[in-house]
Amino acid sequence: MHTSTFLSCHCQQHVLAYNPKDTAHSGHPATKGEICDCSYCAKRKIVWGYALAGELSIVRGVLHAPVDGKISMALTEYRFATKRTPHYFCSTCGTHLLGTAYDVTKTIAISLLAVRNLPADSQFFRTNELSQKAPIVIRRASLLSPQYTQPLINSIPFAEHLVDVENLDDFDPPRKVLVGACHCQVVKFAVLSRDIEVPVIIEDVYNINGEVMTQKFAKNSGARNGCLWIFPGIHNVLFSPHFPIPSFIPPSSVALPWQEIQTAENLSTLANVTTTYKFNQQEIAHVFCSTCGCTVFELGGENVGGMPFGLNVALINDFSVYLENYAAEVSGTEKRLGGLRIDRDAINEEPRFLLKL
C-alpha cells in the first residue's frame, strides 16, 4: 500500500512521490504553501507547495529534457518577464507541475493542483487541521517589475465590431465586450458577455484557484489546469488567430477582409499554436496554448456544432481581481462566489480519476 503523497499531470505521463523527512514538516507540501498573484499564477490559478531537498522523487516521466536532446515526454518550460523563474507543464495535457527545475538537492516548488490525493478545496486550506499549522500565504508578486501588459481590444482583428452589436444595454443583464488571452498572448480573444462585475453563473467550475478552489478535479483535465468555465456561445467569441468554427462574424460591411482571414491557410493558425487534449470517451477537446500552457477553451460532446462551448474566464483581463473581491463569500455547498456555482458533487461522478502507479 502506497503511503506517499503523489503529484501527477492529468494524462499521468509524469508522476512524482512526496515523502517528508520528518513529522516536523507535517507530512505534506502544503505546510509551506502560498498563493502567488503574479500574472501567470493568476491566469493558471496555481497554489504553491514546497518539497524540501530529497523529499520529492520521480515515479514516472521525464521532468525536463536534456540540453542537447529532444524527449517527447519532457515537461515544457515557460519563462516570462525577467526569465529567472521557470514554470513546467505537461506538453500533452497542459497540467502545471513545477515552479523550479527538478533537483533532489534543493527545495522544489510544486503545484498543489497536481497533488492527487489531496482533498483540495477552498475550505481545506482555511478550516482543517493543516491550516492551523501553516495557513496559505499570499505573495504579492504582481507588484514587481516589469509589470504585465494585458491585451487590448484593438490588438484583436475585427474585435471592434463586437462593440457594434446593437442594444447591448437591453440584455438582462446588460452585455459588454470582454478581452482575454493566454499568458504569452499567442492566443487572444474578445467575447460578448455579461459584465463579470455582475454575478456570472459558471455552470461547470472545476478547478482549484488561489482564492476559490472548486471541485471537479476527479473527472477531467480542467481539474488541475486552472479553468473556470463560462458558456457564452461560440458565436459571441472572436479569436486571434482565427478559429475555424462558427465564431463571431463581423457585419457585411467588413465581409471582404473577413473572408480574407478565413482562407485555408489562416484557418489552421490557431491549431498551429495550441495543443488539443482528449481523454475517456474522447468527446471533449481541451485546447491549451502550447507555449505557456494556459487552457483557453473546451469543445465537443454537447458542444458539437459550436453551441455551446466552454471558455476559460480565468484568462479574461482583471478577472482575478473580481475573484478576490468575493473570496470571503465561499462557504457550504450552496454558496456562490460572486455568482460562481461550485460543483461539489462532481468529484464522485464516474468515471473516477484514478492514479495508476
C-alpha positions as CSV (number, residue, x, y, z in Angstrom):
1,M,0.0,0.0,0.0
2,H,1.4,3.4,-1.0
3,T,1.6,6.0,1.8
4,S,3.2,8.7,-0.3
5,T,1.6,11.8,-1.5
6,F,1.5,11.7,-5.3
7,L,1.9,14.5,-7.8
8,S,0.9,13.9,-11.4
9,C,-0.3,15.6,-14.6
10,H,-3.7,14.5,-15.8
11,C,-2.5,12.2,-18.5
12,Q,-0.1,10.6,-15.9
13,Q,3.0,10.7,-18.1
14,H,4.7,12.5,-15.2
15,V,4.2,11.2,-11.6
16,L,6.2,12.1,-8.5
17,A,6.1,10.9,-5.0
18,Y,6.4,13.2,-2.0
19,N,7.8,11.6,1.2
20,P,8.6,14.0,4.1
21,K,11.8,13.5,6.0
22,D,10.3,14.2,9.4
23,T,7.0,14.9,11.1
24,A,8.0,18.5,11.8
25,H,7.2,19.2,8.2
26,S,3.7,18.0,8.9
27,G,3.8,15.4,6.2
28,H,2.5,17.5,3.4
29,P,4.0,20.0,0.9
30,A,1.1,22.4,1.6
31,T,2.5,23.1,5.0
32,K,4.6,25.8,3.3
33,G,2.0,26.7,0.8
34,E,1.4,30.1,-0.8
35,I,-0.6,31.8,-3.5
36,C,1.3,34.0,-5.9
37,D,-0.7,36.8,-7.6
38,C,1.7,37.3,-10.5
39,S,0.1,37.5,-14.0
40,Y,0.9,33.8,-14.8
41,C,-0.1,32.2,-11.5
42,A,-3.4,34.3,-11.5
43,K,-4.3,33.0,-15.0
44,R,-3.5,29.4,-14.1
45,K,-4.9,29.6,-10.5
46,I,-1.7,28.0,-9.1
47,V,-1.5,27.2,-5.4
48,W,2.1,26.5,-4.4
49,G,3.6,23.9,-2.1
50,Y,7.2,23.2,-1.3
51,A,9.1,19.9,-1.0
52,L,12.4,20.0,0.8
53,A,15.6,18.6,-0.6
54,G,15.3,14.8,-1.0
55,E,11.5,14.7,-0.3
56,L,10.4,14.5,-4.0
57,S,11.2,11.5,-6.2
58,I,10.3,10.6,-9.8
59,V,7.9,7.7,-10.2
60,R,7.5,8.1,-13.9
61,G,8.3,10.5,-16.7
62,V,10.9,13.0,-17.7
63,L,10.8,16.3,-15.9
64,H,13.0,18.3,-18.2
65,A,14.7,17.5,-21.4
66,P,18.5,17.3,-21.6
67,V,20.1,20.3,-23.2
68,D,21.1,18.5,-26.3
69,G,18.2,16.2,-26.7
70,K,14.5,16.1,-27.5
71,I,12.3,13.9,-25.4
72,S,8.6,13.8,-26.1
73,M,7.6,13.2,-22.5
74,A,9.6,16.2,-21.2
75,L,7.8,19.0,-19.4
76,T,7.5,22.2,-21.4
77,E,9.4,25.1,-19.8
78,Y,7.9,28.6,-19.8
79,R,9.5,31.8,-18.6
80,F,8.4,35.4,-18.7
81,A,9.3,38.9,-17.5
82,T,12.9,38.6,-16.1
83,K,13.1,35.0,-17.3
84,R,14.5,34.0,-13.9
85,T,11.6,31.8,-12.8
86,P,10.8,28.6,-14.8
87,H,7.3,27.0,-15.0
88,Y,7.0,23.4,-16.1
89,F,3.8,21.9,-17.5
90,C,3.0,18.7,-19.4
91,S,3.1,19.1,-23.1
92,T,0.4,16.5,-23.6
93,C,-2.4,17.5,-21.1
94,G,-1.2,21.0,-20.0
95,T,-1.1,20.3,-16.3
96,H,1.3,22.7,-14.5
97,L,3.6,20.7,-12.1
98,L,6.7,22.6,-11.0
99,G,8.0,26.1,-10.4
100,T,11.6,25.0,-10.2
101,A,13.7,22.5,-12.1
102,Y,13.7,19.0,-10.6
103,D,16.8,18.8,-8.3
104,V,16.9,16.4,-5.4
105,T,19.4,18.5,-3.6
106,K,17.2,21.6,-3.4
107,T,13.7,22.7,-2.3
108,I,11.3,22.2,-5.1
109,A,8.2,24.4,-5.8
110,I,5.2,22.2,-6.8
111,S,1.7,23.0,-7.9
112,L,-0.8,21.7,-5.3
113,L,-3.4,21.5,-8.1
114,A,-1.4,18.4,-9.3
115,V,-1.4,16.6,-5.9
116,R,-3.7,13.7,-6.5
117,N,-4.6,12.5,-3.0
118,L,-5.1,16.0,-1.5
119,P,-8.7,17.0,-0.6
120,A,-8.1,20.3,-2.3
121,D,-10.9,22.7,-1.6
122,S,-11.2,26.3,-0.6
123,Q,-12.1,25.3,2.9
124,F,-9.3,22.8,3.1
125,F,-6.6,25.4,3.4
126,R,-8.7,27.6,5.8
127,T,-10.6,25.3,8.2
128,N,-9.0,21.9,8.6
129,E,-6.1,20.9,10.9
130,L,-3.5,21.7,8.3
131,S,-4.4,25.3,8.1
132,Q,-3.9,25.7,11.8
133,K,-0.2,24.7,11.3
134,A,0.6,26.6,8.1
135,P,-2.0,28.8,6.5
136,I,-1.6,29.6,2.9
137,V,0.3,32.9,2.4
138,I,-0.4,35.4,-0.3
139,R,2.7,36.5,-2.2
140,R,2.2,39.9,-4.0
141,A,4.4,39.2,-7.0
142,S,2.1,41.4,-9.1
143,L,3.8,44.4,-7.6
144,L,7.2,43.5,-9.0
145,S,8.6,45.0,-12.2
146,P,8.3,44.6,-15.1
147,Q,4.5,44.9,-15.0
148,Y,2.4,42.5,-17.1
149,T,0.6,44.3,-20.0
150,Q,-2.8,43.0,-20.7
151,P,-4.1,42.7,-24.3
152,L,-6.3,45.4,-25.7
153,I,-9.3,45.0,-27.9
154,N,-7.6,46.8,-30.8
155,S,-4.9,44.0,-30.8
156,I,-7.6,41.5,-32.0
157,P,-8.5,42.0,-35.7
158,F,-12.2,42.9,-36.2
159,A,-13.0,42.8,-32.5
160,E,-14.2,46.3,-32.5
161,H,-17.2,45.1,-34.4
162,L,-18.3,43.2,-31.3
163,V,-18.9,46.6,-29.7
164,D,-21.2,47.5,-32.6
165,V,-23.7,44.8,-31.7
166,E,-27.0,46.7,-31.3
167,N,-28.6,47.3,-27.9
168,L,-26.0,45.8,-25.6
169,D,-27.7,47.5,-22.7
170,D,-31.1,45.9,-23.5
171,F,-29.9,42.5,-22.5
172,D,-30.7,41.3,-19.0
173,P,-28.2,41.6,-17.5
174,P,-26.5,44.0,-20.0
175,R,-23.7,42.7,-22.2
176,K,-20.2,44.1,-22.8
177,V,-17.1,43.1,-24.7
178,L,-14.5,41.3,-22.5
179,V,-10.9,40.8,-23.7
180,G,-8.6,38.0,-22.6
181,A,-5.6,35.9,-23.6
182,C,-3.3,33.1,-22.6
183,H,-0.4,34.5,-20.7
184,C,2.1,34.7,-23.6
185,Q,-0.7,36.2,-25.7
186,V,-0.1,33.9,-28.6
187,V,-3.9,33.3,-28.3
188,K,-6.2,36.2,-27.7
189,F,-10.0,36.6,-27.7
190,A,-12.8,39.0,-27.3
191,V,-16.2,37.8,-26.0
192,L,-19.6,39.4,-25.9
193,S,-20.8,38.5,-22.4
194,R,-22.4,39.9,-19.3
195,D,-20.1,42.1,-17.2
196,I,-18.0,40.0,-14.8
197,E,-18.9,42.5,-12.1
198,V,-22.5,41.2,-12.4
199,P,-22.6,37.8,-10.8
200,V,-22.0,35.3,-13.6
201,I,-23.1,31.7,-13.3
202,I,-20.3,29.4,-14.3
203,E,-22.1,26.1,-15.0
204,D,-19.1,23.9,-14.7
205,V,-16.4,25.4,-12.5
206,Y,-14.0,22.6,-11.8
207,N,-10.7,23.6,-10.6
208,I,-8.6,25.0,-7.8
209,N,-7.6,28.6,-8.0
210,G,-5.8,30.7,-5.4
211,E,-8.9,32.3,-3.9
212,V,-11.6,29.9,-5.0
213,M,-10.9,26.2,-5.0
214,T,-13.6,24.3,-6.7
215,Q,-14.3,20.7,-7.1
216,K,-14.5,19.0,-10.5
217,F,-11.0,17.6,-10.4
218,A,-11.5,13.8,-10.1
219,K,-13.1,13.5,-13.5
220,N,-11.4,15.7,-16.1
221,S,-8.4,17.7,-17.1
222,G,-9.9,21.1,-16.3
223,A,-9.3,20.0,-12.8
224,R,-5.8,20.9,-12.0
225,N,-5.4,23.1,-15.1
226,G,-6.8,26.4,-13.6
227,C,-10.0,26.5,-15.6
228,L,-13.1,28.5,-14.7
229,W,-15.8,27.9,-17.4
230,I,-18.4,30.2,-18.8
231,F,-20.6,29.3,-21.8
232,P,-21.2,32.4,-23.9
233,G,-21.8,30.6,-27.1
234,I,-19.0,30.5,-29.6
235,H,-20.9,32.8,-32.0
236,N,-20.1,35.6,-29.4
237,V,-16.4,34.9,-29.4
238,L,-13.7,36.2,-31.7
239,F,-10.3,34.5,-31.6
240,S,-6.9,35.7,-32.8
241,P,-5.6,33.7,-34.5
242,H,-8.9,32.9,-36.1
243,F,-10.6,29.6,-35.1
244,P,-12.2,27.6,-37.9
245,I,-15.7,27.0,-36.4
246,P,-18.7,29.3,-36.5
247,S,-17.5,32.1,-34.2
248,F,-18.4,35.7,-34.3
249,I,-18.8,37.1,-37.9
250,P,-18.5,40.9,-38.4
251,P,-21.1,42.9,-40.3
252,S,-21.4,42.6,-44.1
253,S,-19.6,45.9,-44.4
254,V,-16.3,44.1,-43.5
255,A,-17.1,40.9,-45.3
256,L,-14.2,41.2,-47.8
257,P,-11.3,41.4,-45.3
258,W,-13.1,38.9,-43.0
259,Q,-13.2,36.4,-45.9
260,E,-9.5,37.0,-46.5
261,I,-8.6,35.9,-42.9
262,Q,-10.7,32.8,-43.3
263,T,-8.6,31.4,-46.1
264,A,-7.5,27.7,-45.7
265,E,-4.0,28.9,-44.7
266,N,-5.2,31.1,-41.9
267,L,-7.9,28.7,-40.6
268,S,-5.2,26.4,-39.3
269,T,-3.3,29.1,-37.4
270,L,-4.9,28.5,-34.0
271,A,-4.2,24.8,-34.3
272,N,-0.6,25.6,-35.0
273,V,-0.1,27.4,-31.7
274,T,-2.3,25.2,-29.4
275,T,-2.5,21.6,-28.2
276,T,-5.7,19.6,-28.0
277,Y,-6.1,17.1,-25.2
278,K,-8.9,14.4,-25.0
279,F,-9.5,11.6,-22.6
280,N,-12.0,9.0,-21.5
281,Q,-14.6,8.8,-24.4
282,Q,-12.5,11.3,-26.4
283,E,-15.6,13.5,-26.8
284,I,-14.4,16.8,-25.3
285,A,-11.4,18.6,-26.6
286,H,-9.4,20.7,-24.1
287,V,-7.4,23.3,-26.0
288,F,-4.4,24.9,-24.4
289,C,-1.6,27.2,-25.5
290,S,1.5,25.2,-26.5
291,T,3.8,27.9,-25.3
292,C,2.5,28.9,-21.8
293,G,0.1,26.0,-21.1
294,C,-3.0,28.1,-20.3
295,T,-6.2,26.3,-21.2
296,V,-8.3,28.5,-23.5
297,F,-11.5,26.6,-24.2
298,E,-13.2,23.2,-24.3
299,L,-15.3,21.9,-27.2
300,G,-17.0,18.7,-28.1
301,G,-19.7,16.3,-27.0
302,E,-22.8,18.5,-26.5
303,N,-20.8,21.4,-27.9
304,V,-20.6,19.9,-31.4
305,G,-21.7,22.5,-33.9
306,G,-20.4,25.3,-31.9
307,M,-23.3,25.8,-29.4
308,P,-22.3,26.0,-26.6
309,F,-18.6,25.7,-25.8
310,G,-16.7,26.4,-22.6
311,L,-14.4,29.5,-22.4
312,N,-11.9,29.8,-19.6
313,V,-12.9,33.0,-17.9
314,A,-9.7,32.9,-15.8
315,L,-7.9,34.4,-18.8
316,I,-10.1,37.5,-19.1
317,N,-8.4,40.8,-18.2
318,D,-8.6,41.6,-14.4
319,F,-10.8,38.5,-13.6
320,S,-8.6,37.5,-10.7
321,V,-9.4,40.9,-9.0
322,Y,-13.1,40.0,-9.3
323,L,-12.5,36.7,-7.6
324,E,-10.5,38.3,-4.8
325,N,-13.4,40.7,-4.1
326,Y,-15.7,37.9,-3.4
327,A,-13.4,35.4,-1.8
328,A,-14.8,35.7,1.7
329,E,-18.3,34.5,0.5
330,V,-17.3,30.9,-0.1
331,S,-18.9,28.5,2.5
332,G,-21.0,25.4,2.4
333,T,-22.2,23.6,-0.7
334,E,-24.8,26.1,-1.9
335,K,-23.0,29.4,-1.5
336,R,-21.8,31.1,-4.7
337,L,-18.6,33.1,-5.1
338,G,-19.9,36.2,-6.8
339,G,-22.3,34.1,-8.8
340,L,-19.9,31.2,-9.5
341,R,-21.5,27.8,-9.0
342,I,-19.3,25.5,-7.0
343,D,-19.8,21.9,-8.2
344,R,-19.0,19.9,-5.0
345,D,-20.5,16.6,-6.3
346,A,-18.5,16.2,-9.4
347,I,-15.6,14.6,-7.6
348,N,-17.8,11.5,-7.1
349,E,-19.0,11.3,-10.7
350,E,-18.0,8.4,-12.9
351,P,-15.6,7.6,-14.4
352,R,-13.5,8.4,-11.4
353,F,-10.0,9.7,-11.9
354,L,-7.6,7.0,-10.6
355,L,-3.9,7.4,-10.3
356,K,-2.2,4.4,-12.0
357,L,1.2,3.6,-10.5
